[in-house]
């Protein structure tokens, strides 16, 4: 494992891929590897990209990556996809859409399945971001599944969050505004060559005027046509402006702290679940309590208290 970590720190793509696979599979050796990885993290800037399905998030990421590579920056891409119920793997395989980037040594692309996690991410994403960070990537982009309203977990890991929408949503903006709309650092109206783009931008700006009354920064709204590389430079300019804003207002460190808090909670959650359901002394008890719940002899809260009580003793 020490050899893999050493190669990851040198940016070796095969070692990065292998360590990510071990993290996804919750391999016992990952713990020691991540302990060695962590001191080398904190340099990459993380951009979260979320929004409705079909909004062109992958194409937007492709164009952003091309622009960043022209600036000489190294890029890591994590594309979170729905999970196959049979294999547990990613269904969509965003790497297929980005094959031109796959031959660039300065770009690493990984598709990952959600594996049942809600919020548009996968539980291993924190480890993967740290692995790509430690491997020397300057920018790490995390693309969420694209399920819409409930997809807000990306703000726990991203420094800047882009919410991507498309013209013609109409009243659906009102539908999703209570969820994903609230997390945007930058709104991106992609496919701006479609009719109705002005109305969509106006609706978003109207929402911002209402929602941003107590903020010292107004959320920008940009239009792009990613398939034609239009608006990409302007978007990167706004991302850079947001980065400067975070550092100027001392919110950058606060956001990173929130990321570490979310990562810690996720690690504890995973280890507790593994402990409860894999530890022999608890497995039988859990099965017994489930039987009692089925017979209405005990309620779920009492059953949970009994399990947690045994752990906390």
C-alpha positions as CSV (number, residue, x, y, z in Angstrom):
1,X,0.0,0.0,0.0
2,X,2.9,2.4,0.7
3,X,4.0,1.9,-2.9
4,X,0.6,2.8,-4.3
5,X,0.5,5.9,-2.1
6,X,3.9,7.0,-3.3
7,X,2.9,6.6,-6.9
8,X,-0.4,8.4,-6.3
9,X,1.6,11.4,-4.9
10,X,3.6,11.3,-8.1
11,X,0.4,11.5,-10.2
12,X,0.5,7.9,-11.6
13,X,-2.9,7.4,-13.2
14,X,-3.0,3.6,-12.7
15,X,-2.2,3.9,-9.0
16,X,-4.8,6.7,-8.6
17,X,-7.4,4.4,-10.3
18,X,-6.5,1.4,-8.1
19,X,-6.7,3.4,-4.9
20,X,-10.1,4.9,-5.9
21,X,-11.4,1.4,-6.6
22,X,-10.2,0.2,-3.1
23,X,-12.0,3.3,-1.6
24,X,-15.2,2.5,-3.5
25,X,-15.1,-1.1,-2.3
26,X,-14.4,0.0,1.3
27,X,-11.2,-2.1,1.4
28,X,-9.6,-2.4,4.9
29,X,-6.3,-1.2,3.5
30,X,-7.7,2.1,2.4
31,X,-7.7,3.5,6.0
32,X,-3.9,3.4,6.3
33,X,-3.5,4.8,2.7
34,X,-5.8,7.7,3.4
35,X,-3.9,8.5,6.6
36,X,-0.8,8.9,4.4
37,X,-2.7,10.8,1.7
38,X,-4.3,13.5,4.0
39,X,-1.2,15.6,4.8
40,X,-0.7,16.2,1.0
41,X,-4.3,17.5,0.5
42,X,-5.8,21.0,0.5
43,X,-4.3,22.4,-2.7
44,X,-7.0,21.5,-5.3
45,X,-10.0,23.8,-5.8
46,X,-13.2,21.7,-5.9
47,X,-16.1,22.7,-8.2
48,X,-19.4,21.0,-7.8
49,X,-21.7,20.8,-10.9
50,X,-25.3,19.9,-10.3
51,X,-28.7,20.5,-11.9
52,X,-31.5,18.8,-13.9
53,X,-30.8,15.8,-16.1
54,X,-30.3,16.8,-19.8
55,X,-28.9,20.2,-18.9
56,X,-25.5,19.4,-20.5
57,X,-23.4,19.1,-17.4
58,X,-21.0,16.7,-18.9
59,X,-20.4,18.8,-22.0
60,X,-19.9,21.8,-19.8
61,X,-17.3,20.0,-17.7
62,X,-15.6,18.9,-20.9
63,X,-15.3,22.5,-22.1
64,X,-14.2,23.8,-18.7
65,X,-11.5,21.1,-18.6
66,X,-10.2,22.1,-22.0
67,X,-10.0,25.8,-20.9
68,X,-8.3,24.9,-17.6
69,X,-5.8,22.7,-19.5
70,X,-5.0,25.6,-21.8
71,X,-4.1,27.5,-18.6
72,X,-1.7,24.6,-17.7
73,X,-3.8,23.4,-14.8
74,X,-4.3,19.7,-14.1
75,X,-7.9,18.5,-13.7
76,X,-9.6,15.6,-11.9
77,X,-13.2,14.8,-12.8
78,X,-15.6,12.7,-10.7
79,X,-18.8,11.9,-12.5
80,X,-21.4,10.5,-10.2
81,X,-23.9,8.3,-12.0
82,X,-27.0,6.3,-11.0
83,X,-26.0,2.8,-9.7
84,X,-26.8,-0.4,-11.5
85,X,-29.0,-2.5,-9.2
86,X,-27.1,-5.6,-10.4
87,X,-23.4,-4.8,-10.5
88,X,-23.3,-1.7,-8.2
89,X,-21.4,0.2,-10.9
90,X,-22.2,3.5,-12.6
91,X,-24.9,3.2,-15.3
92,X,-24.2,6.2,-17.6
93,X,-20.4,6.1,-17.8
94,X,-19.6,9.7,-18.4
95,X,-16.1,8.8,-19.5
96,X,-17.6,7.7,-22.8
97,X,-18.6,11.3,-23.4
98,X,-15.1,12.6,-22.6
99,X,-12.9,10.2,-24.5
100,X,-10.9,13.0,-26.1
101,X,-9.8,14.1,-22.6
102,X,-8.9,10.5,-21.5
103,X,-5.7,10.7,-23.5
104,X,-4.5,13.8,-21.7
105,X,-2.0,13.0,-18.9
106,X,-3.1,16.1,-17.1
107,X,-6.7,14.9,-16.8
108,X,-8.1,12.1,-14.7
109,X,-11.7,11.0,-15.2
110,X,-13.7,8.6,-12.9
111,X,-17.3,7.6,-13.1
112,X,-18.8,6.4,-9.9
113,X,-22.1,5.0,-8.9
114,X,-24.2,6.4,-6.0
115,X,-24.5,2.9,-4.5
116,X,-27.8,3.8,-2.8
117,X,-26.7,7.2,-1.3
118,X,-29.1,10.0,-1.6
119,X,-28.2,13.6,-2.3
120,X,-26.6,13.0,-5.7
121,X,-23.2,11.8,-4.4
122,X,-21.5,8.6,-3.3
123,X,-20.1,7.9,0.1
124,X,-16.5,7.4,-1.2
125,X,-16.5,10.8,-2.9
126,X,-14.6,12.4,0.0
127,X,-11.8,9.9,-0.3
128,X,-11.7,10.3,-4.1
129,X,-11.4,14.1,-3.9
130,X,-8.5,13.8,-1.4
131,X,-6.8,11.2,-3.7
132,X,-7.1,13.5,-6.7
133,X,-6.0,16.5,-4.6
134,X,-2.9,14.7,-3.3
135,X,-2.1,13.4,-6.8
136,X,-1.4,17.0,-7.9
137,X,-4.7,18.0,-9.5
138,X,-5.2,21.8,-9.4
139,X,-9.0,21.6,-10.1
140,X,-11.3,18.8,-9.1
141,X,-14.8,18.8,-10.6
142,X,-17.6,16.7,-9.1
143,X,-20.7,16.1,-11.3
144,X,-23.7,14.9,-9.4
145,X,-26.3,12.5,-10.7
146,X,-28.8,15.1,-11.9
147,X,-31.9,14.1,-9.9
148,X,-33.0,17.6,-9.1
149,X,-34.5,19.0,-6.0
150,X,-32.9,16.7,-3.3
151,X,-29.5,17.0,-4.8
152,X,-27.8,19.3,-2.4
153,X,-25.0,17.3,-0.7
154,X,-22.5,18.6,-3.3
155,X,-22.2,21.8,-1.2
156,X,-20.6,19.8,1.6
157,X,-17.6,19.1,-0.6
158,X,-17.4,21.9,-3.2
159,X,-15.7,25.2,-2.9
160,X,-17.8,26.6,-5.7
161,X,-21.2,25.1,-6.7
162,X,-22.6,25.5,-10.2
163,X,-26.3,24.9,-10.7
164,X,-26.9,24.2,-14.4
165,X,-30.4,24.8,-15.9
166,X,-31.7,25.0,-19.4
167,X,-34.3,27.2,-21.2
168,X,-37.9,26.1,-21.2
169,X,-38.1,24.9,-17.6
170,X,-41.0,27.3,-17.0
171,X,-42.8,26.5,-13.7
172,X,-40.3,23.8,-12.8
173,X,-38.0,26.5,-11.5
174,X,-40.6,27.1,-8.9
175,X,-40.8,23.4,-8.2
176,X,-37.0,22.9,-7.6
177,X,-36.2,26.2,-6.0
178,X,-36.7,24.9,-2.4
179,X,-33.9,22.4,-3.0
180,X,-31.1,22.6,-5.5
181,X,-31.7,26.3,-6.4
182,X,-30.6,27.4,-2.9
183,X,-27.1,25.9,-3.1
184,X,-25.9,27.8,-6.2
185,X,-22.8,30.0,-6.0
186,X,-23.2,30.5,-9.8
187,X,-26.2,29.8,-12.0
188,X,-25.5,28.5,-15.5
189,X,-28.2,28.6,-18.1
190,X,-26.8,26.1,-20.7
191,X,-28.1,25.5,-24.2
192,X,-28.7,29.2,-24.5
193,X,-29.4,28.8,-28.2
194,X,-32.8,27.5,-27.4
195,X,-35.9,29.7,-27.3
196,X,-37.0,31.0,-24.0
197,X,-33.5,31.7,-22.6
198,X,-34.4,35.3,-21.7
199,X,-37.4,34.2,-19.7
200,X,-35.4,31.5,-17.9
201,X,-32.7,34.0,-16.9
202,X,-35.4,36.5,-15.8
203,X,-37.1,33.8,-13.6
204,X,-33.7,32.9,-12.0
205,X,-32.8,36.6,-11.4
206,X,-36.3,37.1,-9.9
207,X,-35.7,34.2,-7.5
208,X,-32.2,35.6,-6.6
209,X,-33.7,39.0,-5.8
210,X,-36.0,37.4,-3.3
211,X,-33.6,34.8,-1.9
212,X,-30.4,36.9,-1.6
213,X,-31.8,39.9,0.4
214,X,-29.5,39.1,3.4
215,X,-26.4,38.2,1.4
216,X,-23.4,40.4,0.6
217,X,-22.9,38.8,-2.8
218,X,-25.5,38.5,-5.5
219,X,-25.4,35.1,-7.2
220,X,-24.4,35.6,-10.9
221,X,-26.4,34.1,-13.7
222,X,-24.5,33.1,-16.9
223,X,-25.6,31.8,-20.2
224,X,-23.5,29.2,-22.1
225,X,-23.7,27.1,-25.2
226,X,-21.3,24.4,-24.1
227,X,-21.5,22.3,-27.3
228,X,-20.2,25.4,-29.1
229,X,-17.7,26.4,-26.4
230,X,-19.6,29.7,-25.9
231,X,-19.6,31.4,-22.5
232,X,-16.9,29.1,-21.0
233,X,-14.2,31.8,-20.4
234,X,-16.8,34.0,-18.7
235,X,-17.8,31.1,-16.5
236,X,-14.3,30.5,-15.4
237,X,-13.9,34.2,-14.7
238,X,-16.9,34.0,-12.3
239,X,-15.5,30.9,-10.7
240,X,-12.2,32.7,-10.1
241,X,-14.2,35.7,-8.7
242,X,-16.0,33.5,-6.3
243,X,-12.8,32.0,-5.1
244,X,-11.4,35.4,-4.4
245,X,-14.6,36.3,-2.6
246,X,-14.3,33.3,-0.3
247,X,-10.7,34.1,0.6
248,X,-11.4,37.9,1.0
249,X,-14.3,37.2,3.4
250,X,-12.4,34.4,5.1
251,X,-15.2,32.0,4.2
252,X,-12.8,29.7,2.3
253,X,-11.4,28.1,5.5
254,X,-14.9,27.8,7.0
255,X,-16.1,25.9,3.9
256,X,-13.2,23.6,4.1
257,X,-13.9,23.0,7.7
258,X,-17.5,22.0,6.8
259,X,-16.1,19.5,4.3
260,X,-14.0,17.9,6.9
261,X,-16.9,17.8,9.3
262,X,-19.1,16.1,6.6
263,X,-16.3,13.7,5.8
264,X,-15.8,12.8,9.5
265,X,-19.6,12.2,9.9
266,X,-19.7,10.0,6.8
267,X,-16.7,7.9,8.0
268,X,-18.3,7.4,11.5
269,X,-21.7,6.5,9.8
270,X,-20.1,3.9,7.6
271,X,-18.0,2.3,10.4
272,X,-21.0,2.2,12.8
273,X,-23.2,0.6,10.1
274,X,-20.4,-2.0,9.3
275,X,-19.9,-2.6,13.0
276,X,-23.6,-3.1,13.7
277,X,-24.4,-5.3,10.8
278,X,-21.1,-7.3,10.5
279,X,-20.0,-7.8,14.1
280,X,-21.2,-11.3,15.1
281,X,-22.4,-10.2,18.6
282,X,-24.7,-7.6,17.0
283,X,-25.9,-9.5,13.9
284,X,-28.0,-11.9,15.9
285,X,-29.5,-9.1,18.0
286,X,-30.4,-7.1,15.0
287,X,-32.1,-10.1,13.4
288,X,-34.0,-10.7,16.7
289,X,-35.2,-7.1,16.9
290,X,-36.4,-7.1,13.3
291,X,-38.4,-10.3,14.1
292,X,-39.9,-8.5,17.1
293,X,-40.7,-5.4,15.0
294,X,-42.4,-7.6,12.4
295,X,-44.6,-9.1,15.2
296,X,-45.3,-5.6,16.6
297,X,-43.6,-6.6,19.9
298,X,-41.2,-3.7,19.7
299,X,-41.2,-0.4,17.9
300,X,-38.3,0.8,15.6
301,X,-37.1,3.5,18.0
302,X,-36.9,1.2,21.0
303,X,-35.0,-1.3,18.9
304,X,-32.6,1.4,17.8
305,X,-32.1,2.5,21.4
306,X,-31.3,-1.0,22.4
307,X,-28.6,-1.4,19.7
308,X,-27.1,2.0,20.4
309,X,-27.2,1.4,24.1
310,X,-25.0,-1.7,23.7
311,X,-22.5,0.2,21.6
312,X,-22.2,3.2,24.0
313,X,-21.7,1.0,27.1
